[in-house]
Amino acid sequence: MSAVLAPDRLAEFLHGLPKAELHMHIEGSLEPELMFAMAQRNGIALPYADVESLRAAYDFHNLQSFLDIYYAGASVLQTEQDFFDMAWAYLLRAQADHVVHVEMFFDPQTHTERGVAFDTVIDGLKRACDRAAGELGVRAELILCFLRHLSEDEAFATLEQAKPHLGKFIGVGLDSSEVGHPPEKFARVFAEARRLGLHVVAHAGEEGPPAYIWSALDVLKVERIDHGVQSLQDAALVERLVKERMPLTVCPLSNIKLCVFEKMDQHNLRRMLDLGIVATVNSDDPAYFGGYMNQNFRETGAALGLDAGHLRQLSANSFEASFAAAADKQRYVDRLGEHCAAFGL
């Protein structure tokens, strides 16, 4: 996989690398400046004096400490225009990072439990996605996530609310607090989602054990594992992931910010690639974790000594792992080939 470029050429190669982002929570892209603007627009008082004090609070020691601030920040989202503005701001950043395809997560339960209508959430997000295709050249799709700390009944109620909007999103996922909420808890709701023809993915093996990944595969029958960094603790699981080409949507800066790994040079992403796992790089909650796609690639590449060959593989993996149509995947791969050829690769 060796493909050596001089440091300045490698930086240029990385900057323009076409890629898909498959693990990004749109609520986690809400930058403090936009959060405060929405709070003012909607007459909401935030428990922070200004942008700087809010950013200073982004000192997380685990997933839950992040989620506490994440849910508080989401309270400013009230109108369809709010959801559009949030998604559009992210999509502009995605375009700048040469993301050509994105499948973004959204958490309707975070909003409906505050009295915001499901229609308000999905219509604002979908309008931004549709506009991005024409104006930005970014294909954007939506994946509805169930909050795993809530009940199966509440997940079913959310899926029922979503049924009139089936043409507006492509799949369902499972996020929020992992430990203590195994995938089995949502077996029936995922079965119903599959019956409806939706793609299914789930967070597993971020803080939870490899057993959660096995359950996501065997019980929920997911098509991708979100995170999955704990999989390397289980040799049999690794063998299965490689054999089935089961993608992992890895989020390096998130893993450091949430103390899954202490330092980036301890991250196991390069080992995943060396083992033949279909690993991808993603930003997770970029407003909170310090970087969008290219920042994740830069910091991970520098710490793990990734060369142009590794970066090309990560890009190719992202297209393979996406739910894009076959013709679109081929178009993305062709674009990747043209980019690599321009650097003599």
C-alpha positions in Angstrom: 0.0 0.0 0.0 3.1 2.2 0.1 2.7 5.5 -1.9 5.2 8.1 -0.7 4.7 11.7 -1.5 6.7 14.7 -0.2 5.0 16.3 2.9 3.7 19.3 0.9 2.4 17.1 -1.9 0.8 14.7 0.6 -1.0 17.7 2.2 -2.2 18.8 -1.2 -3.3 15.2 -2.0 -5.2 14.9 1.2 -6.9 18.4 0.9 -8.4 17.5 -2.5 -9.2 13.8 -1.8 -12.8 13.0 -2.8 -14.5 11.1 0.0 -17.8 10.1 1.6 -18.8 10.9 5.2 -20.9 8.2 6.7 -20.9 8.9 10.5 -21.8 12.5 11.2 -24.6 13.6 13.6 -26.0 16.8 12.1 -26.9 18.1 15.6 -23.2 17.7 16.4 -22.2 20.1 13.7 -24.0 23.0 15.4 -21.1 25.5 16.0 -21.4 27.8 19.0 -21.7 30.9 16.9 -24.8 29.5 15.1 -26.1 28.1 18.3 -26.1 31.6 19.9 -27.6 33.2 16.8 -30.5 30.7 16.9 -30.9 31.1 20.6 -31.3 34.9 20.1 -33.6 34.3 17.1 -35.8 32.0 19.1 -35.7 33.8 22.5 -33.9 31.0 24.3 -31.4 31.6 27.1 -28.3 29.4 27.1 -26.5 28.6 30.3 -23.3 30.1 28.9 -22.3 33.8 28.8 -20.8 33.7 25.3 -19.2 31.6 22.6 -15.9 31.3 24.4 -17.4 30.0 27.7 -19.4 27.5 25.7 -16.3 26.2 23.9 -14.5 26.0 27.2 -17.1 23.6 28.4 -16.0 21.1 25.6 -13.8 19.2 28.0 -15.3 15.8 28.0 -14.1 12.7 29.9 -16.5 10.2 28.4 -19.5 9.9 26.1 -22.1 10.9 28.7 -20.3 14.1 29.6 -20.5 15.1 25.9 -24.1 14.1 25.6 -25.1 16.3 28.4 -23.9 19.4 26.5 -25.0 18.0 23.2 -28.7 17.8 24.2 -28.6 21.2 25.9 -27.3 22.7 22.7 -30.0 21.1 20.6 -32.6 23.1 22.5 -32.1 26.1 20.3 -33.4 24.2 17.3 -37.1 25.2 17.0 -38.1 25.9 13.4 -37.7 24.3 10.0 -35.4 27.2 9.1 -33.2 26.3 12.1 -32.7 22.7 10.9 -32.1 23.9 7.4 -29.5 26.5 8.5 -27.7 23.9 10.6 -27.5 21.4 7.8 -26.5 24.0 5.2 -23.7 25.2 7.4 -22.3 21.7 7.6 -22.8 21.0 3.9 -20.7 24.1 3.0 -17.9 22.7 5.2 -18.3 19.3 3.6 -17.9 20.8 0.2 -14.8 22.6 1.2 -13.3 19.3 2.4 -14.2 17.6 -0.9 -16.8 15.4 0.6 -18.9 14.3 -2.4 -21.4 12.1 -0.6 -22.7 12.3 3.0 -25.1 10.1 4.9 -26.0 12.2 8.0 -27.6 11.1 11.2 -30.4 13.0 12.8 -32.0 12.4 16.2 -35.7 13.2 16.0 -36.4 12.1 19.6 -34.1 14.9 20.8 -36.5 17.4 19.3 -40.0 15.7 19.4 -39.7 15.3 23.2 -39.3 19.1 23.4 -42.5 19.6 21.4 -40.9 20.1 18.0 -42.9 18.3 15.3 -41.2 15.5 13.4 -42.1 17.2 10.1 -40.3 20.4 11.2 -37.1 18.4 11.8 -37.0 16.3 8.6 -38.3 18.9 6.2 -35.7 21.5 7.2 -32.9 18.9 6.9 -34.2 17.5 3.6 -34.4 20.9 2.0 -30.8 21.5 2.7 -29.8 18.1 1.4 -31.8 18.6 -1.8 -30.2 22.1 -2.3 -26.7 20.7 -1.8 -27.0 18.3 -4.7 -27.7 21.2 -7.1 -25.6 24.0 -5.7 -22.7 22.3 -4.0 -22.3 19.0 -5.9 -22.6 17.1 -2.6 -25.1 14.2 -2.5 -26.6 14.2 1.0 -28.9 11.6 2.5 -30.5 11.2 5.9 -30.4 8.4 8.5 -32.8 8.5 11.4 -31.2 7.5 14.7 -33.0 6.1 17.7 -31.7 7.1 21.1 -30.7 3.9 22.8 -31.1 5.3 26.3 -34.9 5.6 25.6 -37.2 2.6 25.4 -38.1 0.3 22.5 -41.7 1.6 22.7 -40.4 5.2 22.2 -38.4 4.0 19.2 -41.4 2.4 17.7 -43.4 5.6 18.2 -40.7 7.5 16.4 -40.7 5.1 13.5 -44.4 5.4 13.2 -44.0 9.2 13.0 -41.5 8.7 10.3 -43.6 6.5 8.0 -45.3 9.3 6.1 -41.7 10.6 5.3 -40.2 7.3 4.1 -39.0 8.9 0.9 -37.0 11.5 2.7 -34.5 9.3 4.6 -32.7 6.1 3.6 -32.1 4.2 6.8 -32.2 4.0 10.6 -29.4 3.9 13.2 -28.8 3.6 16.9 -26.9 6.2 18.9 -26.6 7.9 22.3 -25.3 6.2 25.5 -23.9 2.8 24.5 -23.0 1.0 27.7 -26.0 -0.6 29.4 -28.1 -0.4 26.3 -27.2 -3.4 24.1 -28.4 -3.7 20.5 -30.9 -6.5 21.5 -33.0 -3.9 23.2 -34.1 -2.7 19.7 -34.3 -6.0 17.8 -38.0 -5.7 16.9 -37.9 -2.0 15.8 -34.9 -2.8 13.5 -36.8 -5.8 12.1 -39.7 -3.4 11.3 -37.3 -0.9 9.7 -35.8 -3.6 7.5 -39.4 -4.7 6.5 -40.0 -1.1 5.4 -37.0 -1.4 3.1 -34.7 0.9 5.1 -31.0 0.4 5.5 -29.9 -0.3 9.1 -26.7 0.7 10.9 -25.8 0.9 14.6 -23.2 2.4 16.9 -21.4 -0.5 18.6 -18.0 -1.0 20.1 -17.1 2.6 20.9 -17.2 2.3 24.6 -19.2 -1.0 24.6 -17.5 -4.4 24.3 -17.0 -6.5 21.1 -20.1 -8.5 22.2 -22.2 -5.4 21.2 -20.8 -5.6 17.7 -21.7 -9.3 17.4 -25.2 -8.4 18.5 -25.5 -5.5 16.0 -24.5 -7.9 13.3 -26.6 -11.0 14.3 -29.6 -9.5 16.1 -30.1 -6.1 14.3 -28.6 -7.4 11.0 -26.8 -4.1 10.4 -25.1 -3.2 7.1 -22.4 -1.1 8.8 -20.9 -0.7 12.3 -20.6 2.8 13.5 -17.3 3.2 15.5 -16.3 -0.5 16.1 -12.9 0.4 17.5 -13.2 -2.3 20.2 -13.5 -5.0 17.6 -9.7 -5.6 17.6 -10.0 -7.2 21.0 -11.7 -10.2 19.4 -9.8 -12.1 16.7 -12.8 -14.0 15.6 -14.8 -10.8 15.1 -12.0 -9.3 13.1 -11.9 -12.3 10.9 -15.6 -12.0 10.3 -15.4 -8.2 9.6 -12.7 -8.8 7.0 -14.5 -11.8 5.4 -17.8 -10.1 5.1 -16.3 -6.7 4.2 -18.4 -5.2 7.0 -17.6 -1.4 7.1 -16.6 0.4 10.3 -17.3 4.1 10.4 -14.4 5.3 12.6 -14.2 8.8 14.1 -10.6 9.4 15.2 -10.9 12.9 16.8 -14.1 11.9 18.5 -12.3 8.9 20.0 -9.6 11.1 21.4 -11.9 13.8 22.7 -14.0 11.2 24.5 -11.0 9.3 25.9 -11.6 6.1 24.0 -7.8 6.4 23.2 -5.6 8.7 25.2 -3.5 9.9 22.2 -3.9 9.7 18.5 -0.8 7.7 18.0 -2.4 5.0 20.1 -5.4 4.8 17.7 -5.9 1.4 15.9 -7.1 2.8 12.6 -3.9 1.9 10.7 -3.9 -1.6 12.2 -7.5 -2.0 10.9 -6.3 -1.1 7.4 -3.4 -3.4 7.7 -5.8 -6.3 8.7 -8.0 -5.6 5.7 -11.0 -4.1 7.6 -13.1 -1.8 5.5 -12.5 1.2 7.8 -13.5 4.7 7.1 -12.7 8.2 8.6 -15.6 10.4 9.8 -16.1 13.5 12.0 -18.9 12.3 14.3 -19.8 15.6 16.1 -17.4 18.0 14.5 -18.4 21.2 16.3 -17.7 19.5 19.6 -14.7 17.3 18.8 -12.4 19.8 17.1 -12.6 19.0 13.4 -14.4 18.2 10.2 -13.4 15.6 7.7 -10.0 16.9 6.5 -9.0 17.8 10.0 -9.7 14.1 11.0 -7.6 12.9 8.1 -4.7 15.3 8.8 -4.4 14.6 12.5 -4.9 10.8 12.1 -2.5 10.6 9.1 0.2 12.6 10.9 0.0 10.6 14.1 -0.2 7.1 12.5 2.2 7.8 9.6 -0.5 7.2 6.9 0.8 7.6 3.3 -1.1 8.4 0.2 -1.9 4.7 -0.3 -3.6 4.6 3.1 -5.6 7.8 2.3 -6.6 6.4 -1.0 -7.8 3.2 0.6 -9.8 5.1 3.2 -11.5 7.1 0.4 -12.3 4.0 -1.6 -13.6 2.3 1.6 -16.0 5.2 2.2 -17.5 4.9 -1.3 -17.8 1.1 -1.0 -19.4 1.4 2.5 -21.9 4.1 1.4 -25.5 3.4 0.4 -25.1 5.2 -2.9 -26.4 3.6 -6.1 -23.9 1.5 -8.0 -23.6 4.1 -10.8 -22.9 6.9 -8.3 -20.3 4.7 -6.5 -18.5 4.1 -9.8 -18.6 7.8 -10.5 -17.0 8.5 -7.1 -14.4 5.8 -7.7 -13.5 7.3 -11.1 -13.1 10.7 -9.5 -10.8 9.2 -6.9 -8.8 7.6 -9.7 -8.4 10.9 -11.5 -7.3 12.6 -8.3 -4.7 10.0 -7.7 -3.5 10.0 -11.3 -2.8 13.8 -11.0 -0.3 12.9 -8.2 1.3 10.1 -10.2 -0.4 7.4 -8.1 
